[in-house]
Amino acid sequence: MASDSDVTIPSKIKAWVYAERGNPVDVLKLVPDVGVPEIKEDQVLVKAVAAALNPVDFKRALGFFKHTDSLPPIVPGYDVAGVVVKVGDQAKKFKVGDEVYGDIIEKAVDHPKQHGTLAEYTAVEERLLALKPKNLSFVEAASLPLAIETAYEGLERAGFSPGKSILVLGGAGGVGSLVIQLAKEVFASLKPLRFPWPLKLLMKASRGLAFRLANPSSFWVAPAVSVPS
Ligand SMILES: NC(=O)c1ccc[n+]([C@@H]2O[C@H](COP(=O)([O-])OP(=O)(O)OC[C@H]3O[C@@H](n4cnc5c(N)ncnc54)[C@H](OP(=O)(O)O)[C@@H]3O)[C@@H](O)[C@H]2O)c1
């Protein structure tokens, strides 16, 4: 079993950082000498193998919730998949060498961490991580946490259950594609309908319109972007 002492952690790491808010295209820079985040006793240090960006990162950079945000400089990124390289004194769930993934920011817009996941190393409370399933690559695992939490919470809040219908607009997007899969595989409630071409074309033309099927026992999904053009 690997221990903390087996792992060499550099004192300076590479990270994507913005020193002021604005369009990420203009303000996001790769900085070669960011300090490694210190871990608290309930945290672990993760060496990132893959990280993901979500719309919230873009909105955050633009200053959409600057009144509840950390002050720049900010390393963006909520999602990470990587390897545990250091464990806090009170962290018991993981050991050095474990492959983990998660959304490291518990409350998305309420003082999110200044040091996010677009860095070689990131500090995160162990309760926010899970072991990475062996059948997922790091990239696949990093793509999931925030989007699937959003999808799951949406279905829960909507009281979705067997016997109900669901229309998913933006069904090929990050959240939408997961709503469809959760509805089918976890909530066990979905029987996707294959739309006839005229209806597909109508949907393509009228994005946002909801259709209701004549047969109320059908469960159906309208993946707005899966309609071939
Ligand atoms: N990702 C997250 O973790 C997360 C968390 C909380 C909230 N949200 C919010 O959830 C929304 C979706 O996020 P996402 O990550 O799934 O984004 P995404 O991957 O960019 O997906 C957005 C989807 O919406 C479709 N779309 C865009 N404009 C549309 C319109 N006018 N009518 C119908 N469909 C339209 C897009 O289709 P095209 O590609 O064809 O344009 C795409 O399939 C965003 O508002 C985001 O802020 C996301």
The ligand as an SDF file (V2000), in Angstrom:
LIG
                    3D

 48 52  0  0  0  0  0  0  0  0999 V2000
  -23.4840   21.1630  -16.4160 N   0  0  0  0  0  0  0  0  0  0  0  0
  -23.8170   21.3330  -15.1640 C   0  0  0  0  0  0  0  0  0  0  0  0
  -23.2330   20.7050  -14.3010 O   0  0  0  0  0  0  0  0  0  0  0  0
  -24.9300   22.2800  -14.7600 C   0  0  0  0  0  0  0  0  0  0  0  0
  -25.2010   22.4540  -13.3940 C   0  0  0  0  0  0  0  0  0  0  0  0
  -26.2250   23.3060  -13.0100 C   0  0  0  0  0  0  0  0  0  0  0  0
  -26.9320   23.9910  -13.9730 C   0  0  0  0  0  0  0  0  0  0  0  0
  -26.6100   23.8210  -15.2870 N   0  0  0  0  0  0  0  0  0  0  0  0
  -27.3630   24.5840  -16.2880 C   0  0  0  0  0  0  0  0  0  0  0  0
  -28.0580   23.6510  -17.1070 O   0  0  0  0  0  0  0  0  0  0  0  0
  -28.0770   24.1400  -18.4490 C   0  0  0  0  0  0  0  0  0  0  0  0
  -27.5020   23.0850  -19.3860 C   0  0  0  0  0  0  0  0  0  0  0  0
  -26.1550   22.8280  -19.0020 O   0  0  0  0  0  0  0  0  0  0  0  0
  -25.3050   21.7440  -19.8010 P   0  0  0  0  0  0  0  0  0  0  0  0
  -24.0410   21.5570  -19.0540 O   0  0  0  0  0  0  0  0  0  0  0  0
  -26.1400   20.5590  -20.0970 O   0  0  0  0  0  0  0  0  0  0  0  0
  -24.9900   22.5710  -21.1270 O   0  0  0  0  0  0  0  0  0  0  0  0
  -24.6820   21.9800  -22.6010 P   0  0  0  0  0  0  0  0  0  0  0  0
  -23.9070   20.7290  -22.5060 O   0  0  0  0  0  0  0  0  0  0  0  0
  -24.1400   23.1390  -23.3650 O   0  0  0  0  0  0  0  0  0  0  0  0
  -26.1010   21.6110  -23.1840 O   0  0  0  0  0  0  0  0  0  0  0  0
  -27.0540   22.5790  -23.5120 C   0  0  0  0  0  0  0  0  0  0  0  0
  -28.0550   21.9200  -24.4280 C   0  0  0  0  0  0  0  0  0  0  0  0
  -29.1570   22.8090  -24.6270 O   0  0  0  0  0  0  0  0  0  0  0  0
  -29.3870   22.8810  -26.0430 C   0  0  0  0  0  0  0  0  0  0  0  0
  -29.9600   24.1860  -26.3290 N   0  0  0  0  0  0  0  0  0  0  0  0
  -29.3210   25.3650  -26.3950 C   0  0  0  0  0  0  0  0  0  0  0  0
  -30.1900   26.3450  -26.6870 N   0  0  0  0  0  0  0  0  0  0  0  0
  -31.4140   25.7760  -26.7960 C   0  0  0  0  0  0  0  0  0  0  0  0
  -32.7050   26.2600  -27.1110 C   0  0  0  0  0  0  0  0  0  0  0  0
  -32.9180   27.5550  -27.3430 N   0  0  0  0  0  0  0  0  0  0  0  0
  -33.7470   25.3910  -27.1460 N   0  0  0  0  0  0  0  0  0  0  0  0
  -33.5330   24.0570  -26.8960 C   0  0  0  0  0  0  0  0  0  0  0  0
  -32.3260   23.5370  -26.6020 N   0  0  0  0  0  0  0  0  0  0  0  0
  -31.2660   24.3860  -26.5690 C   0  0  0  0  0  0  0  0  0  0  0  0
  -28.0400   22.6890  -26.6780 C   0  0  0  0  0  0  0  0  0  0  0  0
  -28.1950   22.2790  -28.0010 O   0  0  0  0  0  0  0  0  0  0  0  0
  -27.1360   22.7590  -29.1370 P   0  0  0  0  0  0  0  0  0  0  0  0
  -25.8310   22.1580  -28.7740 O   0  0  0  0  0  0  0  0  0  0  0  0
  -27.7090   22.2120  -30.4060 O   0  0  0  0  0  0  0  0  0  0  0  0
  -27.1270   24.2440  -29.0800 O   0  0  0  0  0  0  0  0  0  0  0  0
  -27.4600   21.5930  -25.7710 C   0  0  0  0  0  0  0  0  0  0  0  0
  -27.8750   20.3110  -26.1220 O   0  0  0  0  0  0  0  0  0  0  0  0
  -27.2800   25.4630  -18.4430 C   0  0  0  0  0  0  0  0  0  0  0  0
  -28.1890   26.5210  -18.3150 O   0  0  0  0  0  0  0  0  0  0  0  0
  -26.4320   25.3510  -17.2000 C   0  0  0  0  0  0  0  0  0  0  0  0
  -26.0770   26.6110  -16.6740 O   0  0  0  0  0  0  0  0  0  0  0  0
  -25.6340   22.9640  -15.6940 C   0  0  0  0  0  0  0  0  0  0  0  0
  1  2  1  0
  2  3  2  0
  2  4  1  0
  4  5  1  0
  4 48  2  0
  5  6  2  0
  6  7  1  0
  7  8  2  0
  8  9  1  0
  8 48  1  0
  9 10  1  0
  9 46  1  0
 10 11  1  0
 11 12  1  0
 11 44  1  0
 12 13  1  0
 13 14  1  0
 14 15  2  0
 14 16  1  0
 14 17  1  0
 17 18  1  0
 18 19  2  0
 18 20  1  0
 18 21  1  0
 21 22  1  0
 22 23  1  0
 23 24  1  0
 23 42  1  0
 24 25  1  0
 25 26  1  0
 25 36  1  0
 26 27  1  0
 26 35  1  0
 27 28  2  0
 28 29  1  0
 29 30  1  0
 29 35  2  0
 30 31  1  0
 30 32  2  0
 32 33  1  0
 33 34  2  0
 34 35  1  0
 36 37  1  0
 36 42  1  0
 37 38  1  0
 38 39  2  0
 38 40  1  0
 38 41  1  0
 42 43  1  0
 44 45  1  0
 44 46  1  0
 46 47  1  0
M  CHG  2   8   1  16  -1
M  END
$$$$
